Amino acid sequence: MGQKSGVLLKAERIDKRFPGVHALKDVSLELLKGEVHALLGENGAGKSTLINVLGGVFPPNSGEIFIEGKKAVIRNISDAQREGIAVIHQELVLVPYMTIAENIYMGREPGNKLVVDRAGMNREAETVMKRVGLNRDPATPVKELSIAQQQMVEIAKALSLNARILIMDEPTSSLTENEVNILFSIIRKLKADGVGIIYVSHRMSELFEITDRVTVMRDGAYIATKNTKETDTDELVYLMVGRKVENYYTRNFREPGDVTLKVENLSIKGLLENISFETRAGEVLGFSGLIGAGRSELMQALVGLRKYDAGSVEICGQLQNHQNYHKTIEKGIVLVPEDRKKLGLVLINHVAFNTTLAVLKEFMVRGTVNRRKENEIIDRAVKTLRIKTNGNEQKVGTLSGGNQQKVLIGKWLATNPKVLILDEPTRGVDVGAKADIYEIIDNLVQKGITIIMVSSDLNEVINMSDRVIVMKEGRITGTLKHEEINQEAVMHMATYEGGGNE
């Protein structure tokens, strides 16, 4: 896969300590010219710390970094940029109201101290934009771009700095299947130009499609480097977690029960049109579609977070005449949102606080706290969901992504829901935690709970769903039974050009 002549970057015995944490333990990594090198490991394995050291966010305590054989001293981000290293973070660092060109050349605008040469800046921006296939006017405000196009701006910005080494942290976490293909096309062009790419992702299928080698980390230490063509998922998972993960997708399919939720002709002007479906007890109903299909907006409407203009919602045969979030929770429908950090958790507070936040009235009466009842709720969530913590007082922001997600699921399970809506339940979660979450889902449906699962991960949808509803532009384009679900069928419906439901 592309040329591999010459070592571009070599990190030797990188060690990094924080107060109370030995984050990197003599980690070594080698990147070749024209290579995509995956960095793989569970959350907390040290991947982020390593890329932050390479990107100049903070210096290592010991170890050496060589760029094309020459020792590099990287103490800050400017040092890294001078060495040709650029990091494209999962959370894109762009100013939405500034133009594409302004974002690319922020702080380096051509011109003099008084006047920016906007025409020249736009011309230079167009040159690097062409390298990444971004065919937009450089004067376009970034807020008008899709997430995929914003990512292209970040890559163009890196190339404008003459970056020879790109570090991409979870670059596809918010992209559709088509947008992922576009990104991979850009990556292949960069490889052909001799750019080296360190690629961090939890999505195994991507690694086998786009990477040349994989380096696995665990508990802050280097474990192994494998040629991608000479390994497989089972071996990589074993190296990551130190054990075999059996039954990665855990589902025991059986006949579902009675109708729990009935939605008829639900519509929101400009967003959703005549949405109708039913859910049953003990089933996983998947929702698939491209970004912008209206899936998350539909889920918000179902729980009363977004008002709908027409249609009806019945819960266990009872028509809901309200559109109120708190009353919907009381009736047994809850939503685990896709953005756990912004919409789901209070990161600066502890596990106990977050786990019980939705059920305070169960153990608080007139300001008096029933500690026994409170601890029962917390302990049940920690034990049932296998949340790894240093104690109930540990701040949620210090947990791994997988454990944060489990806390969020535990928060809403404490309400004893009939219907649990999971919006992107494994986004940004490592392979071990994914397997745990799939097992949690299966256990819940065995108990008769209905799971509605919105997911951009087609493998997740295919393996976990009893049925899948596919949406496009606010409409349902088709429904597939478990035995009918495959990538081709889902993508056909997600891109369907006909009128009405298939």
Secondary structure, 3 states (H helix, E strand, C coil): CCCCCCEEEEEEEEEEEECCEEEEEEEEEEEECCCEEEEECCCCCCHHHHHHHHCCCCCCCEEEEEECCEEECCCCHHHHHHCCEEEECCCCCCCCCCEHHHHHCCCCCCECCCCECHHHHHHHHHHHHHHCCCCCCCCCEHHHCCHHHHHHHHHHHHHHCCCCEEEEECCCCCCCHHHHHHHHHHHHHHHHCCCEEEEECCCHHHHHHHCCEEEEEECCEEEEEEEHHHCCHHHHHHHHHCCCCCCCCCCCCCCCCCEEEEEEEEEECCCEEEEEEEEECCCEEEEEECCCCCHHHHHHHHCCCCCCCEEEEEECCEECCCCCHHHHHHHCEEEECCCHHHHHCCCCCEHHHHHHHHHHHHCEECCEECHHHHHHHHHHHHHHCCCCCCCCCCEHHHCCHHHHHHHHHHHHHCCCCCEEEEECCCCCCCHHHHHHHHHHHHHHHHCCCEEEEECCCHHHHHHHCCEEEEEECCEEEEEEEHHHCCHHHHHHHHCCCCCCCC
